[in-house]
Amino acid sequence: MAMRTKKKFIITFPKDLVKEPWNYNLITRFDIIPNIVAGTISEDSAILGYEFDGEEAKLELAIAYLNDMGVKVEPVDEIRL
């Protein structure tokens, strides 16, 4: 069994993607535990501070998936919004 790790991100969802079930997709597709720790939602976008818990390889796959879908993912050491 691979070791789990936790990483922090600022994730920006564009307007047309705000209503997608992102947490569900991350959990079911990548076995990631997403934790929203901060956020700002407007009519134009959602900017959320996330902590992801999962295996390193699956975290990388999840981030690639989000990027491919048009979501901006920025790794951070500390979440400040």
Steps between C-alpha positions, in 0.01 A plus 500: 500500500636841402538769762250783513608861506329836546549796269347847485373681193318812389257380235314735266189373325377708205133597486392217269654237730389624844198270525685177412525233776877539545528350848304193393718458190823529701381246755363242257756531218821555696434392861584856609355647818435867416462748785389855420659726762423843348314640207356786302216445256368759259292502183816473291706239684570307817837524672542232763778405738520122500700244691523169313579176681603207283774296343761715320440340159123542532540863608699564182231331289228703671684827438554408133129420472401837648743684270367311197147607595603869506546537875803696625690315775771683693702311765558705817666456838227692682145582394416871515199642319 
